[in-house]
């Protein structure tokens, strides 16, 4: 079992930056693929980025490519999402997720562990 806690959300102006962090506890964190999803009001939860256990495989949604960077530090049991050039459309609750395997996936049902989310609001 893995427990996940997100932090780093907040209010930022369009074009600004935020760095989200996810602190994990539990067994075998380093062997889990990790991901970030987001959900805006009235919208479905959507994939943002994912990273394999080794950090050798990175996957991004088209909306995130070139602007967001996912990383992990297995020695600290943390996963981060560095976001730059933020847009109002990036406004959402961002969730950290962990899979039971090492291969990153884009489907939310591939992840069995979720944090409570952190709010990101981008003003125009």
KOLMARTOR-935956 format. One record per residue (C-alpha): x, y, z; chain; residue in three letters; residue number from 1. Coordinates in steps of 0.001 Angstrom, whole numbers. Example, Ala and Ser with C-alpha at 12.3 -4.5 7.8 and 13.67 -1.06 7.14 Angstrom:
2
{{12300, -4500, 7800}, 'A', 'ALA', 1},
{{13670, -1060, 7140}, 'A', 'SER', 2},
//
This chain:
124
{{0, 0, 0}, 'A', 'UNK', 1},
{{1097, 3521, -791}, 'A', 'UNK', 2},
{{-35, 6804, 697}, 'A', 'UNK', 3},
{{382, 9945, -1386}, 'A', 'UNK', 4},
{{239, 13588, -350}, 'A', 'UNK', 5},
{{442, 16419, -2871}, 'A', 'UNK', 6},
{{1640, 19928, -2206}, 'A', 'UNK', 7},
{{2744, 23013, -4090}, 'A', 'UNK', 8},
{{-499, 24139, -5639}, 'A', 'UNK', 9},
{{-1605, 27718, -5536}, 'A', 'UNK', 10},
{{-2585, 30778, -7492}, 'A', 'UNK', 11},
{{-338, 31932, -10291}, 'A', 'UNK', 12},
{{-610, 34360, -13169}, 'A', 'UNK', 13},
{{-708, 33145, -16730}, 'A', 'UNK', 14},
{{2831, 32558, -17914}, 'A', 'UNK', 15},
{{4013, 31796, -14427}, 'A', 'UNK', 16},
{{5387, 28630, -12895}, 'A', 'UNK', 17},
{{4595, 26191, -10132}, 'A', 'UNK', 18},
{{6272, 23081, -8835}, 'A', 'UNK', 19},
{{4060, 20363, -7438}, 'A', 'UNK', 20},
{{5397, 17699, -5142}, 'A', 'UNK', 21},
{{4068, 14332, -4097}, 'A', 'UNK', 22},
{{5356, 12642, -985}, 'A', 'UNK', 23},
{{4868, 8901, -848}, 'A', 'UNK', 24},
{{4995, 6417, 1959}, 'A', 'UNK', 25},
{{4538, 2698, 1980}, 'A', 'UNK', 26},
{{6125, -321, 456}, 'A', 'UNK', 27},
{{8170, -498, -2707}, 'A', 'UNK', 28},
{{7686, 3091, -3832}, 'A', 'UNK', 29},
{{10701, 2949, -6099}, 'A', 'UNK', 30},
{{9179, 97, -8087}, 'A', 'UNK', 31},
{{5941, 1952, -8846}, 'A', 'UNK', 32},
{{5194, 3955, -11921}, 'A', 'UNK', 33},
{{3967, 7400, -10912}, 'A', 'UNK', 34},
{{1748, 9894, -12639}, 'A', 'UNK', 35},
{{27, 13230, -12386}, 'A', 'UNK', 36},
{{-3583, 13727, -13392}, 'A', 'UNK', 37},
{{-5786, 16776, -13201}, 'A', 'UNK', 38},
{{-9471, 17479, -13039}, 'A', 'UNK', 39},
{{-11197, 20761, -13713}, 'A', 'UNK', 40},
{{-14749, 21505, -12552}, 'A', 'UNK', 41},
{{-17244, 19695, -14729}, 'A', 'UNK', 42},
{{-14503, 17851, -16575}, 'A', 'UNK', 43},
{{-13221, 14311, -16527}, 'A', 'UNK', 44},
{{-9960, 13508, -14871}, 'A', 'UNK', 45},
{{-7229, 13733, -17478}, 'A', 'UNK', 46},
{{-3714, 12452, -17747}, 'A', 'UNK', 47},
{{-879, 14948, -17433}, 'A', 'UNK', 48},
{{2412, 13089, -17083}, 'A', 'UNK', 49},
{{3880, 9788, -15941}, 'A', 'UNK', 50},
{{7255, 8380, -15047}, 'A', 'UNK', 51},
{{8576, 4847, -14749}, 'A', 'UNK', 52},
{{10283, 3454, -11680}, 'A', 'UNK', 53},
{{13681, 4002, -13252}, 'A', 'UNK', 54},
{{12778, 7459, -14605}, 'A', 'UNK', 55},
{{13953, 6242, -17993}, 'A', 'UNK', 56},
{{10448, 6435, -19429}, 'A', 'UNK', 57},
{{8576, 9729, -19373}, 'A', 'UNK', 58},
{{5171, 10310, -20859}, 'A', 'UNK', 59},
{{3290, 13569, -21273}, 'A', 'UNK', 60},
{{-89, 14664, -22442}, 'A', 'UNK', 61},
{{23, 16849, -25531}, 'A', 'UNK', 62},
{{-1099, 19784, -23435}, 'A', 'UNK', 63},
{{1886, 19318, -21139}, 'A', 'UNK', 64},
{{4676, 18698, -23614}, 'A', 'UNK', 65},
{{7289, 21411, -23612}, 'A', 'UNK', 66},
{{5868, 23041, -20495}, 'A', 'UNK', 67},
{{5705, 20412, -17768}, 'A', 'UNK', 68},
{{8453, 18167, -16461}, 'A', 'UNK', 69},
{{7890, 15145, -14269}, 'A', 'UNK', 70},
{{10686, 13799, -12118}, 'A', 'UNK', 71},
{{11178, 11518, -9157}, 'A', 'UNK', 72},
{{13645, 11005, -6381}, 'A', 'UNK', 73},
{{13405, 7442, -5163}, 'A', 'UNK', 74},
{{15781, 8112, -2292}, 'A', 'UNK', 75},
{{13293, 10625, -907}, 'A', 'UNK', 76},
{{10097, 8928, -2080}, 'A', 'UNK', 77},
{{8976, 12018, -3946}, 'A', 'UNK', 78},
{{7596, 12838, -7362}, 'A', 'UNK', 79},
{{7502, 16353, -8756}, 'A', 'UNK', 80},
{{5802, 18178, -11570}, 'A', 'UNK', 81},
{{7511, 21356, -12685}, 'A', 'UNK', 82},
{{5090, 23515, -14618}, 'A', 'UNK', 83},
{{6066, 26574, -16612}, 'A', 'UNK', 84},
{{4221, 28854, -19014}, 'A', 'UNK', 85},
{{1001, 28130, -17209}, 'A', 'UNK', 86},
{{-2288, 28884, -18887}, 'A', 'UNK', 87},
{{-5763, 29441, -17474}, 'A', 'UNK', 88},
{{-6725, 26088, -19006}, 'A', 'UNK', 89},
{{-4254, 24459, -16627}, 'A', 'UNK', 90},
{{-6522, 25374, -13734}, 'A', 'UNK', 91},
{{-7554, 22154, -12028}, 'A', 'UNK', 92},
{{-7041, 19958, -9037}, 'A', 'UNK', 93},
{{-3860, 18016, -9622}, 'A', 'UNK', 94},
{{-3588, 14479, -8340}, 'A', 'UNK', 95},
{{-590, 12282, -7774}, 'A', 'UNK', 96},
{{-1088, 8604, -8543}, 'A', 'UNK', 97},
{{871, 5390, -8194}, 'A', 'UNK', 98},
{{448, 2170, -10111}, 'A', 'UNK', 99},
{{1145, -1305, -8857}, 'A', 'UNK', 100},
{{3562, -1800, -11725}, 'A', 'UNK', 101},
{{6559, -14, -13136}, 'A', 'UNK', 102},
{{5162, 823, -16574}, 'A', 'UNK', 103},
{{3562, 4260, -16824}, 'A', 'UNK', 104},
{{17, 4367, -18179}, 'A', 'UNK', 105},
{{-2355, 7104, -19280}, 'A', 'UNK', 106},
{{-5572, 5554, -18036}, 'A', 'UNK', 107},
{{-6545, 6601, -14525}, 'A', 'UNK', 108},
{{-7901, 3152, -13758}, 'A', 'UNK', 109},
{{-4357, 1839, -14140}, 'A', 'UNK', 110},
{{-3442, 3545, -10874}, 'A', 'UNK', 111},
{{-4494, 2084, -7591}, 'A', 'UNK', 112},
{{-3244, 4791, -5260}, 'A', 'UNK', 113},
{{-4195, 8450, -5262}, 'A', 'UNK', 114},
{{-3482, 11541, -3266}, 'A', 'UNK', 115},
{{-6138, 14019, -2202}, 'A', 'UNK', 116},
{{-5115, 16570, -4795}, 'A', 'UNK', 117},
{{-3749, 20088, -4775}, 'A', 'UNK', 118},
{{-5471, 23047, -6379}, 'A', 'UNK', 119},
{{-3757, 24937, -9172}, 'A', 'UNK', 120},
{{-5389, 28147, -10301}, 'A', 'UNK', 121},
{{-4010, 30163, -13196}, 'A', 'UNK', 122},
{{-5373, 33644, -13660}, 'A', 'UNK', 123},
{{-5571, 35344, -17023}, 'A', 'UNK', 124},
//
